[in-house]
Amino acid sequence: MKKRDLFRASALAGAALTLPRLAIAQANRPGIIGAFESAEAALIFGLPIVMNYTVMYEFSIDRNNSQYKAPFNTMWNDAQVFTWRDTAIPTPNSDTPYSMSWLDLRAEPVVITVPDVPAGRYFSVMVCDGNTYNVGYIGSRATGQAGGSWMVAAPGWQGATPPGIKGVIRSTTQFAFAIFRTQLFAPDDMPNVVAVQRGYKTEPLSTFLRQPAPSAAPEIRWPRVNAELAKRHFFDYLAFALQFNAPQANEAAIRAQLAAIGIDGRGTPMPQSFLDRLELMAGAIEGERKVEAAVAAAGVKMNGWNVTPIPGSPEAYNGGWMLRAVAAKAGIYGNSTEEATYPFTRTTATGETLDGSKGRYTLTFGPGQLPPVNAFWSVTMYHGGNQLLVQNPIDRYLINTPMLGGMKRNADGGVTIHIQKDDPGADLRANWLPAPDGPIYLVMRLYWPKTEAPSLLPIGRGQWQPPGIVRAG
């Protein structure tokens, strides 16, 4: 390790999380090398789990948090898209007004109900569990535009599917996150989105059936968390959160490594000694370095863009812990590839780093070369340092399909997006994607990508590729 990493590990090792502690006998501990390797593996395996707990805490537990939305099993609708003020989730989607509900499945299943959605308006409901697996979809692609009710059940739940339920979605964990995305065509279309949102509902199964509720699940003493605490006390939070994630068949090896460093899957607090902490944090630093390197190298490179398949389901990931960590780090709660595909870049087509303080850039779609989708596409601007939306004078964070009608076309019928920090003037303002005064991170989203030619799918073998970004003269 570099000297600064060792110093950092030493400092982090001495920090303490306010949780009850139980000492673990040194006889059960691996040696320094074994602990280092287990901690590295735990970081890669547990990163999505800890990131998910952090968001859940801010959205549905800490009522004093600026990001708080609603308590468990309660619907929250946002009559606006995400802006630069929304900071809980890196790389937030600003295409579709969100509706959300965190689901507590411990006492009984939860029922998700959606209304009939008018044809032509894309919507989706993604159910993502505490392992960050996308365990089920409702919506335009998956189930069509017709309304209905679906039940989300915890692992181990056994019971008959009651009347009125169209299907059962199985979570691998006791808590899950339902994310509703509803297409917005233009700012003045928001009342129509709100009308759809009014029909979204989440409720316990007993409420849906109008039956007495079962006994309530035990109260939980939630440890306070934020992004900084999650970095400093990663293993404490992993040890806590993992008690709600039932062991999966393909987790035997990684669970054994976790147990070797004191993470037993039952919520038992971590060892407290300085040496134990030093071993673990050194391994965590290396694990984090490997995840960041994997994110940078992820996917198939196309004209300066990276396009990474997101398996989504537990079966598709099939124990690929690094791939799961990369998906969470690059943009947690991303859609599975068949629902949406996400080319992303920090460079021009020739590999030059994008930086709004140093240059102006263009992205041109030639005639007939717009992204091939069944729903719609977008290109969203983020600050390269934190992957958050960028404050700008026209409150524009993306260019997308509904905006094409108001954009200036090229002589050949193509369209060029102007990427820069300064207003390009009235003639090109409709095509302006405001950039930060610093590093740039761009994400293209293809909602419900086409599978027939020309298509981006399968990734790396499809006939369509995103065009490269070039420096403006």
Secondary structure, 3 states (H helix, E strand, C coil): CCHHHHHHHHHHHCCCCCCCCCCCCHHHCCCHHHHHHHHHHHHHHHHHHHHHHHHHHHHHCCCCCCCCCCCCCCCEECCCCCCCCCCCCCCCCCCCCEEEEEEECCCCCEEEEECCCCCCCCEEEEEEECCCCEEEEEECCCCCCCCEEEEEECCCCCCCCCCCCCEEEECCECEEEEEEEECCCCHHHHHHHHHHHCCCEEEEHHHHHCCCCCCCCCCCCCCCCCHHHHHHCHHHHHHHHHHHECCCHHHHHHHHHHHHCCCCCCCCCCCCCHHHHHHHHHHHHHHHHHHHHHHHHCCEEECCEEECCCCCCHHHHCCCHHHHHHHHHHHCCCCCCCCEECEEECECCCCCECECCCCCEEEEECCCCCCCECCCEEEEEEECCCCCECCCCCCCCEEEHHHHHHCCECCCCCEEEEEECCCCCCCCHHHEEECCCCEEEEEEEEECECCCCCCCCCCCCCCCCCCCEEECC
